[in-house]
């Protein structure tokens, strides 16, 4: 990727640079397991985005995952809390029964 960034100015476009440098590195366009010129181009584009000020793609993804996990944990915490309120109502005497003695 660094090689593409350093030599990109020698080519007419990023795509042409990725194909030429990919050929130099021995990455044919459809080779399995080796980065294709298109994949190399996407890596370069992503590196440019991540080099800009602010949050990187990896950090944004991690924050997204952490927010989702926090939401799931809050929901999981709410279930027993709601259940405890529900069952607690059954064991608390009603005001009417406390104030008025039972008549037989």
Backbone as a chain_set.jsonl record, in Angstrom:
{"seq": "XXXXXXXXXXXXXXXXXXXXXXXXXXXXXXXXXXXXXXXXXXXXXXXXXXXXXXXXXXXXXXXXXXXXXXXXXXXXXXXXXXXXXXXXXXXXXXXXXXXXXXXX", "coords": {"N": [[0.831, -1.171, 0.0], [1.907, 1.225, 0.821], [3.788, 1.492, -1.168], [2.193, 1.998, -3.395], [1.08, 4.474, -2.668], [3.391, 6.051, -2.622], [4.237, 5.975, -5.292], [2.114, 6.728, -6.861], [1.808, 9.176, -8.187], [3.263, 8.842, -10.488], [1.635, 7.642, -12.285], [-1.396, 7.648, -14.294], [-3.785, 7.364, -12.929], [-5.181, 6.223, -9.8], [-6.139, 3.633, -10.029], [-4.738, 2.618, -12.283], [-2.16, 2.755, -11.237], [-2.384, 0.866, -9.157], [-2.83, -1.506, -10.601], [-0.436, -1.686, -12.094], [1.56, -1.73, -10.071], [0.656, -3.876, -8.635], [1.095, -5.893, -10.519], [3.904, -5.81, -10.551], [4.387, -6.754, -8.023], [3.552, -9.27, -8.273], [0.845, -9.925, -8.219], [-1.595, -11.138, -9.799], [-4.657, -10.182, -11.512], [-6.781, -11.97, -10.863], [-5.928, -13.71, -8.896], [-6.091, -16.132, -6.379], [-6.097, -15.581, -2.903], [-4.082, -13.64, -2.943], [-3.663, -10.081, -2.834], [-5.793, -8.391, -5.006], [-5.569, -5.965, -7.705], [-7.794, -4.288, -7.424], [-8.538, -4.689, -4.757], [-6.235, -3.721, -3.548], [-6.435, -1.059, -4.33], [-8.755, -0.329, -2.895], [-7.767, -0.592, -0.29], [-5.865, 1.454, -0.267], [-7.542, 3.675, -0.623], [-9.04, 3.475, 1.763], [-7.007, 3.836, 3.627], [-6.42, 6.494, 3.143], [-8.793, 7.718, 3.974], [-8.744, 7.015, 6.672], [-6.499, 8.419, 7.445], [-7.276, 11.002, 7.664], [-8.232, 13.726, 9.849], [-9.975, 12.907, 12.854], [-12.206, 10.192, 13.624], [-11.107, 6.9, 13.005], [-11.924, 4.266, 10.646], [-11.828, 1.762, 11.865], [-12.044, 2.484, 14.558], [-14.569, 3.658, 14.524], [-16.144, 1.441, 13.886], [-15.658, -0.135, 16.148], [-16.804, 1.495, 18.125], [-19.466, 1.412, 17.306], [-20.032, -1.315, 17.723], [-19.652, -1.422, 20.512], [-21.683, 0.299, 21.391], [-23.929, -1.163, 20.598], [-23.594, -3.429, 22.203], [-23.808, -2.266, 24.739], [-26.473, -1.454, 24.655], [-27.761, -3.97, 24.521], [-26.989, -4.993, 27.022], [-28.235, -3.175, 28.763], [-30.911, -3.707, 28.163], [-31.02, -6.371, 28.992], [-30.592, -6.014, 31.689], [-32.892, -4.676, 32.401], [-34.948, -6.545, 32.227], [-34.902, -8.434, 34.532], [-35.339, -6.469, 36.452], [-37.89, -5.408, 35.848], [-39.362, -7.734, 36.21], [-38.99, -8.151, 38.947], [-40.403, -5.979, 40.042], [-42.96, -6.637, 39.179], [-43.488, -9.095, 40.536], [-43.159, -8.229, 43.144], [-45.384, -6.648, 43.615], [-47.39, -8.494, 44.064], [-46.847, -9.424, 46.581], [-47.067, -7.296, 48.273], [-49.291, -5.933, 50.522], [-52.536, -4.732, 49.747], [-53.694, -1.359, 50.076], [-56.293, -1.064, 50.987], [-56.833, -3.436, 52.297], [-55.096, -3.222, 54.388], [-55.938, -0.999, 55.816], [-58.626, -1.502, 56.495], [-60.056, -3.737, 58.732], [-60.468, -7.228, 58.402], [-63.607, -8.662, 57.874], [-65.451, -11.283, 59.144]], "CA": [[0.0, 0.0, 0.0], [2.825, 2.363, 0.876], [4.403, 1.586, -2.491], [1.211, 2.654, -4.273], [0.997, 5.878, -2.276], [4.629, 6.74, -3.003], [4.429, 6.016, -6.748], [0.854, 7.043, -7.556], [1.971, 10.353, -9.056], [3.886, 8.413, -11.737], [0.6, 7.008, -13.122], [-2.516, 8.532, -14.631], [-4.855, 7.241, -11.932], [-4.921, 5.268, -8.727], [-6.43, 2.285, -10.568], [-3.599, 2.23, -13.131], [-1.034, 2.532, -10.326], [-2.61, -0.398, -8.44], [-2.633, -2.614, -11.544], [0.999, -1.772, -12.417], [2.321, -2.143, -8.885], [0.217, -5.245, -8.358], [1.848, -6.759, -11.443], [5.286, -5.861, -10.075], [4.42, -7.569, -6.801], [3.113, -10.621, -8.604], [-0.553, -10.13, -7.835], [-2.451, -11.112, -10.978], [-5.994, -9.672, -11.19], [-7.733, -12.945, -10.327], [-5.205, -14.716, -8.106], [-6.709, -16.406, -5.086], [-5.235, -15.447, -1.746], [-3.212, -12.467, -3.021], [-4.504, -8.907, -3.051], [-6.003, -7.974, -6.389], [-5.407, -4.51, -7.863], [-8.982, -3.609, -6.881], [-8.427, -4.734, -3.294], [-5.151, -2.803, -3.238], [-7.006, 0.286, -4.481], [-9.649, -0.082, -1.764], [-6.924, -0.402, 0.895], [-5.283, 2.794, -0.371], [-8.631, 4.621, -0.351], [-9.359, 3.393, 3.182], [-5.891, 4.456, 4.347], [-6.594, 7.944, 3.001], [-9.897, 8.11, 4.847], [-8.291, 6.877, 8.055], [-5.445, 9.397, 7.72], [-7.898, 12.303, 7.902], [-8.514, 13.954, 11.267], [-11.237, 12.355, 13.33], [-12.262, 8.79, 14.01], [-10.793, 5.965, 11.92], [-12.975, 3.283, 10.365], [-11.763, 0.726, 12.901], [-12.593, 3.061, 15.79], [-16.014, 3.819, 14.333], [-16.727, 0.1, 13.976], [-15.599, -0.542, 17.552], [-17.807, 2.275, 18.848], [-20.767, 0.862, 16.916], [-20.183, -2.585, 18.432], [-19.797, -1.136, 21.942], [-23.033, 0.847, 21.611], [-24.88, -2.277, 20.494], [-23.417, -4.257, 23.395], [-24.377, -1.513, 25.857], [-27.929, -1.529, 24.519], [-28.173, -5.329, 24.915], [-26.812, -5.125, 28.467], [-29.301, -2.401, 29.423], [-32.152, -4.463, 28.007], [-30.925, -7.556, 29.846], [-30.711, -5.534, 33.069], [-34.269, -4.233, 32.598], [-35.845, -7.705, 32.347], [-35.09, -8.832, 35.932], [-35.878, -5.335, 37.206], [-39.331, -5.402, 35.603], [-39.93, -8.928, 36.839], [-39.014, -7.966, 40.399], [-41.528, -5.088, 40.333], [-44.194, -7.388, 38.947], [-43.699, -10.049, 41.617], [-43.239, -7.505, 44.407], [-46.77, -6.175, 43.772], [-48.227, -9.577, 44.576], [-46.552, -9.659, 47.988], [-47.36, -6.086, 49.042], [-50.732, -5.881, 50.786], [-53.239, -3.567, 49.202], [-53.999, -0.372, 51.113], [-57.633, -1.314, 51.507], [-56.756, -4.551, 53.239], [-54.329, -2.795, 55.556], [-56.721, -0.015, 56.569], [-59.868, -2.064, 57.005], [-59.904, -5.092, 59.245], [-61.295, -8.218, 57.694], [-64.833, -9.054, 58.555], [-65.75, -12.686, 58.88]], "C": [[0.883, 1.245, 0.0], [3.46, 2.593, -0.489], [3.47, 2.304, -3.473], [1.144, 4.135, -3.946], [2.228, 6.665, -2.717], [4.739, 6.919, -4.515], [3.183, 6.403, -7.533], [1.005, 8.199, -8.542], [2.612, 10.011, -10.402], [2.874, 7.824, -12.721], [-0.564, 7.974, -13.328], [-3.647, 8.469, -13.622], [-4.44, 6.222, -10.867], [-5.128, 3.841, -9.223], [-5.25, 1.774, -11.403], [-2.38, 1.932, -12.257], [-1.179, 1.191, -9.61], [-2.396, -1.605, -9.354], [-1.14, -2.798, -11.821], [1.812, -2.274, -11.223], [1.919, -3.551, -8.47], [0.928, -6.246, -9.254], [3.302, -6.899, -11.003], [5.417, -6.762, -8.842], [3.99, -9.007, -7.062], [1.703, -10.914, -8.143], [-1.42, -10.036, -9.086], [-3.883, -10.745, -10.593], [-6.931, -10.692, -10.542], [-7.044, -14.03, -9.503], [-5.9, -14.904, -6.765], [-5.697, -16.242, -3.966], [-4.287, -14.265, -1.784], [-4.086, -11.254, -3.303], [-4.594, -8.533, -4.531], [-5.754, -6.475, -6.498], [-6.595, -3.731, -7.292], [-8.931, -3.585, -5.358], [-7.335, -3.778, -2.833], [-5.652, -1.353, -3.312], [-7.92, 0.634, -3.309], [-8.863, 0.152, -0.472], [-6.327, 1.0, 0.903], [-6.347, 3.845, -0.053], [-8.974, 4.638, 1.133], [-8.258, 4.03, 4.02], [-5.991, 5.97, 4.275], [-7.704, 8.451, 3.917], [-9.447, 8.081, 6.304], [-7.219, 7.889, 8.429], [-6.018, 10.785, 7.998], [-8.167, 12.473, 9.394], [-9.886, 13.387, 11.646], [-11.093, 10.878, 13.656], [-11.956, 7.904, 12.806], [-11.945, 4.986, 11.737], [-13.003, 2.2, 11.433], [-12.353, 1.236, 14.217], [-14.099, 3.239, 15.691], [-16.723, 2.474, 14.454], [-16.744, -0.383, 15.423], [-16.641, 0.203, 18.38], [-19.21, 1.765, 18.544], [-21.038, -0.438, 17.671], [-20.385, -2.369, 19.93], [-21.164, -0.553, 22.266], [-24.086, -0.255, 21.557], [-24.798, -3.169, 21.728], [-24.017, -3.568, 24.622], [-25.896, -1.578, 25.831], [-28.434, -2.901, 24.963], [-28.062, -5.523, 26.42], [-27.881, -4.355, 29.238], [-30.634, -3.132, 29.333], [-32.155, -5.697, 28.908], [-31.074, -7.175, 31.318], [-32.165, -5.173, 33.375], [-35.221, -5.406, 32.812], [-35.994, -8.145, 33.801], [-35.67, -7.7, 36.794], [-37.387, -5.28, 37.052], [-40.002, -6.581, 36.281], [-40.005, -8.756, 38.348], [-40.138, -7.019, 40.806], [-42.852, -5.828, 40.198], [-44.486, -8.324, 40.122], [-43.812, -9.366, 42.975], [-44.661, -7.004, 44.651], [-47.659, -7.257, 44.364], [-48.011, -9.804, 46.062], [-46.816, -8.44, 48.868], [-48.862, -6.034, 49.266], [-51.335, -4.618, 50.186], [-53.607, -2.639, 50.341], [-55.335, -0.661, 51.772], [-57.596, -2.424, 52.558], [-56.003, -4.156, 54.501], [-55.175, -1.892, 56.43], [-57.974, -0.613, 57.185], [-59.625, -3.465, 57.529], [-60.848, -6.032, 58.498], [-62.523, -8.55, 58.546], [-65.167, -10.478, 58.163], [-67.21, -12.942, 58.817]], "O": [[0.629, 2.199, -0.736], [3.649, 3.731, -0.917], [3.917, 3.119, -4.281], [1.15, 4.969, -4.853], [2.114, 7.816, -3.139], [5.284, 7.923, -4.973], [3.209, 6.402, -8.763], [0.394, 8.193, -9.611], [2.52, 10.791, -11.35], [3.22, 7.54, -13.868], [-0.694, 8.979, -12.627], [-4.395, 9.436, -13.477], [-3.478, 5.473, -11.033], [-4.366, 2.942, -8.866], [-4.819, 0.632, -11.243], [-1.654, 0.969, -12.507], [-0.201, 0.457, -9.47], [-1.84, -2.616, -8.925], [-0.632, -3.919, -11.789], [2.661, -3.153, -11.373], [2.754, -4.328, -8.007], [1.32, -7.322, -8.802], [3.869, -7.989, -11.075], [6.428, -7.438, -8.653], [4.059, -9.855, -6.173], [1.401, -12.031, -7.722], [-1.928, -8.96, -9.4], [-4.285, -10.976, -9.453], [-7.792, -10.313, -9.748], [-7.539, -15.155, -9.427], [-6.252, -13.93, -6.099], [-4.565, -16.713, -4.073], [-3.728, -13.907, -0.747], [-5.134, -11.377, -3.938], [-3.577, -8.381, -5.207], [-5.732, -5.782, -5.481], [-6.421, -2.644, -6.741], [-9.248, -2.568, -4.742], [-7.501, -3.094, -1.823], [-5.326, -0.53, -2.457], [-7.872, 1.748, -2.787], [-9.243, 0.99, 0.345], [-6.283, 1.658, 1.942], [-6.09, 4.789, 0.694], [-9.178, 5.709, 1.704], [-8.543, 4.692, 5.018], [-5.678, 6.658, 5.247], [-7.562, 9.492, 4.558], [-9.729, 9.002, 7.071], [-7.044, 8.191, 9.61], [-5.313, 11.651, 8.515], [-8.313, 11.489, 10.12], [-10.822, 13.396, 10.848], [-9.997, 10.386, 13.926], [-12.482, 8.128, 11.716], [-12.835, 4.896, 12.583], [-14.074, 1.768, 11.858], [-13.07, 0.511, 14.906], [-14.823, 3.0, 16.657], [-17.789, 2.387, 15.063], [-17.728, -0.971, 15.874], [-17.29, -0.391, 19.242], [-20.052, 1.695, 19.44], [-22.134, -0.643, 18.193], [-21.198, -3.054, 20.551], [-21.744, -0.874, 23.304], [-25.015, -0.281, 22.363], [-25.825, -3.614, 22.24], [-24.66, -4.216, 25.448], [-26.531, -1.741, 26.872], [-29.419, -2.993, 25.696], [-28.932, -6.141, 27.034], [-28.377, -4.835, 30.257], [-31.395, -3.176, 30.3], [-33.174, -6.026, 29.515], [-31.627, -7.944, 32.103], [-32.616, -5.352, 34.506], [-36.215, -5.26, 33.523], [-37.124, -8.227, 34.282], [-36.405, -7.954, 37.749], [-38.096, -5.119, 38.045], [-41.081, -6.446, 36.858], [-40.984, -9.172, 38.968], [-40.771, -7.244, 41.837], [-43.755, -5.656, 41.018], [-45.602, -8.343, 40.641], [-44.493, -9.874, 43.866], [-45.096, -6.945, 45.802], [-48.596, -6.947, 45.099], [-48.897, -10.323, 46.741], [-46.788, -8.551, 50.094], [-49.632, -6.086, 48.307], [-50.692, -3.569, 50.136], [-53.812, -3.096, 51.466], [-55.481, -0.513, 52.985], [-58.265, -2.336, 53.587], [-56.257, -4.708, 55.572], [-55.137, -2.003, 57.656], [-58.339, -0.251, 58.304], [-59.044, -4.295, 56.831], [-61.91, -5.621, 58.03], [-62.449, -8.691, 59.766], [-65.162, -10.828, 56.983], [-67.628, -14.08, 58.602]]}, "num_chains": 1, "name": "protein.A"}
